[in-house]
Amino acid sequence: MRVFSVLASPRIKGNTSVVLKRFLEGVRENHSGVEERTAILHEKSIRPCMACDNCKTGPKVCVISDDMQQLYREVEAADVIVLATPIYWWNMTAQLKTFIDRLYAMDFEKSFKGKRLVLLMTYGGEDPNSGAEIVEKSFREICEFLSMEFTGKFGLCSENPIELRERSLEEAYSLGRML
């Protein structure tokens, strides 16, 4: 099994990174021979989609030359895609949105069909969190459109007391084990 995880937080050692790390520990513990790749979007140079449609009508490739070219290969090779994002202003981060928009350049039928998607989120505020609900709904609809399986989601409220956060991290670990 090949897992490609995307860390979409600009805080590379923040709460979202901790959740992703714990999730991946669960994956590794229960799946021998798992192959992992992680992209830290904040460290990548990814320009926004230009809506030129060259990827759909021209030579069928994205004409933008940036770090996304390598990420296309990672998405293509993955069996499971893990998206880890904090919720900013009731939505995914700008880094993740730019990445998602650029996936438009890929062949929807060949590149995504049958793949599994896991969504990991962190947020302030309280539970339930409408931002996390909005992001989950978006990715459930994206998965349906692309014939992907929405395998699971996890949310961590960073304002909870430490003991609740520690318990929540065990839930992230368990989600990874069940993958």
C-alpha positions as CSV (number, residue, x, y, z in Angstrom):
1,M,0.0,0.0,0.0
2,R,1.3,3.4,-0.9
3,V,0.2,6.4,1.2
4,F,0.8,9.9,0.0
5,S,0.1,12.5,2.8
6,V,-0.2,16.2,2.3
7,L,0.6,18.6,5.2
8,A,-1.2,21.8,4.4
9,S,-0.4,23.8,7.4
10,P,2.1,26.7,7.3
11,R,3.1,25.7,10.8
12,I,5.3,22.7,10.0
13,K,5.5,21.6,13.7
14,G,2.0,22.7,14.7
15,N,-1.1,20.7,15.7
16,T,-1.9,19.5,12.3
17,S,1.6,18.0,11.9
18,V,1.3,16.3,15.3
19,V,-2.1,14.7,14.2
20,L,-0.6,13.6,10.8
21,K,2.4,12.1,12.6
22,R,0.2,10.1,15.0
23,F,-2.1,8.9,12.2
24,L,0.9,7.7,10.2
25,E,2.3,5.9,13.2
26,G,-1.0,3.9,13.3
27,V,-0.7,3.1,9.6
28,R,2.9,1.9,10.0
29,E,2.1,-0.3,13.0
30,N,-0.7,-2.2,11.3
31,H,0.4,-2.4,7.7
32,S,3.8,-4.0,7.0
33,G,5.5,-2.8,3.9
34,V,3.6,0.4,3.6
35,E,5.3,3.0,1.4
36,E,4.9,6.5,2.7
37,R,5.5,9.9,1.0
38,T,4.7,13.2,2.6
39,A,4.6,16.6,1.0
40,I,4.8,19.8,3.1
41,L,2.9,22.3,0.9
42,H,4.4,25.3,2.7
43,E,7.8,24.3,1.5
44,K,6.7,23.8,-2.1
45,S,6.4,26.4,-4.9
46,I,3.0,25.9,-6.3
47,R,1.4,28.6,-8.4
48,P,-2.4,28.9,-8.7
49,C,-4.2,27.4,-11.7
50,M,-4.4,29.8,-14.6
51,A,-7.6,28.3,-16.0
52,C,-6.0,28.1,-19.4
53,D,-7.6,24.6,-19.8
54,N,-4.5,23.4,-21.7
55,C,-4.5,20.3,-19.5
56,K,-7.9,19.3,-20.9
57,T,-7.9,20.6,-24.5
58,G,-4.2,20.9,-25.4
59,P,-1.4,18.4,-24.8
60,K,-3.3,17.2,-21.7
61,V,-0.6,18.4,-19.2
62,C,-0.3,21.4,-16.9
63,V,1.8,24.1,-18.5
64,I,2.9,25.5,-15.2
65,S,6.4,24.5,-14.3
66,D,6.6,24.3,-10.6
67,D,6.7,21.7,-7.7
68,M,3.3,20.5,-8.6
69,Q,4.8,18.4,-11.4
70,Q,6.4,16.1,-8.8
71,L,3.2,16.0,-6.7
72,Y,1.2,14.9,-9.7
73,R,3.4,11.8,-9.8
74,E,2.9,11.2,-6.1
75,V,-0.9,11.4,-6.4
76,E,-0.8,9.1,-9.4
77,A,1.2,6.5,-7.6
78,A,-0.7,6.6,-4.3
79,D,-3.4,4.1,-3.1
80,V,-4.3,6.4,-0.3
81,I,-4.2,10.2,-0.1
82,V,-4.2,11.8,3.3
83,L,-4.9,15.5,3.5
84,A,-4.0,17.2,6.8
85,T,-5.2,20.8,7.1
86,P,-6.0,23.3,9.8
87,I,-9.3,25.1,9.4
88,Y,-8.8,28.8,8.7
89,W,-11.8,31.0,8.2
90,W,-14.2,28.1,8.0
91,N,-12.2,26.3,5.3
92,M,-9.1,24.5,4.3
93,T,-5.8,26.5,4.1
94,A,-4.8,28.4,1.0
95,Q,-2.0,26.0,0.5
96,L,-4.4,23.0,0.3
97,K,-6.9,24.9,-1.9
98,T,-4.1,25.7,-4.4
99,F,-3.0,22.1,-4.4
100,I,-6.5,20.8,-4.9
101,D,-7.2,23.3,-7.7
102,R,-4.1,22.2,-9.6
103,L,-5.3,18.6,-9.5
104,Y,-7.7,19.6,-12.2
105,A,-4.9,19.0,-14.7
106,M,-4.9,15.3,-14.0
107,D,-7.0,12.7,-15.8
108,F,-9.9,12.2,-13.5
109,E,-10.7,8.7,-14.6
110,K,-7.2,7.3,-14.5
111,S,-5.6,9.3,-11.7
112,F,-8.2,9.0,-8.9
113,K,-10.7,6.2,-9.5
114,G,-10.6,3.7,-6.7
115,K,-8.1,5.6,-4.5
116,R,-9.0,6.2,-0.9
117,L,-8.9,9.6,0.8
118,V,-8.5,10.4,4.5
119,L,-9.1,13.9,5.9
120,L,-7.3,15.1,9.0
121,M,-8.3,18.5,10.4
122,T,-7.4,20.8,13.3
123,Y,-9.3,23.9,14.4
124,G,-9.9,26.4,17.2
125,G,-13.4,27.2,18.4
126,E,-15.6,24.5,19.7
127,D,-17.1,21.1,18.7
128,P,-19.0,20.6,16.5
129,N,-17.1,23.0,14.2
130,S,-18.9,24.3,11.1
131,G,-15.6,24.9,9.3
132,A,-14.6,21.2,9.7
133,E,-18.1,20.3,8.5
134,I,-17.8,22.5,5.4
135,V,-14.4,21.0,4.5
136,E,-15.6,17.4,5.1
137,K,-18.6,18.0,2.9
138,S,-16.4,19.5,0.1
139,F,-14.1,16.4,0.1
140,R,-17.0,14.0,0.3
141,E,-18.4,15.6,-2.9
142,I,-15.0,15.6,-4.6
143,C,-14.5,11.9,-3.8
144,E,-17.9,11.1,-5.2
145,F,-17.1,13.1,-8.4
146,L,-13.7,11.4,-8.8
147,S,-15.0,7.9,-7.9
148,M,-12.7,7.8,-4.8
149,E,-13.6,6.3,-1.5
150,F,-13.8,8.8,1.4
151,T,-12.3,6.5,3.9
152,G,-12.3,8.5,7.1
153,K,-11.9,11.9,8.8
154,F,-10.6,13.1,12.0
155,G,-10.9,16.5,13.7
156,L,-9.0,17.9,16.7
157,C,-10.1,21.0,18.5
158,S,-6.9,22.6,19.6
159,E,-8.6,24.5,22.4
160,N,-9.7,21.4,24.3
161,P,-7.9,20.6,27.5
162,I,-4.7,18.7,27.1
163,E,-6.2,15.4,28.3
164,L,-8.9,15.6,25.7
165,R,-6.3,16.4,23.0
166,E,-4.2,13.4,24.0
167,R,-7.3,11.2,23.8
168,S,-8.0,12.6,20.4
169,L,-4.5,11.8,19.2
170,E,-5.1,8.2,20.1
171,E,-8.2,8.4,17.9
172,A,-6.0,9.6,15.0
173,Y,-3.7,6.7,15.7
174,S,-6.6,4.2,15.6
175,L,-7.8,5.7,12.3
176,G,-4.4,5.0,10.8
177,R,-4.4,1.5,12.1
178,M,-7.8,0.8,10.5
179,L,-6.8,2.1,7.1
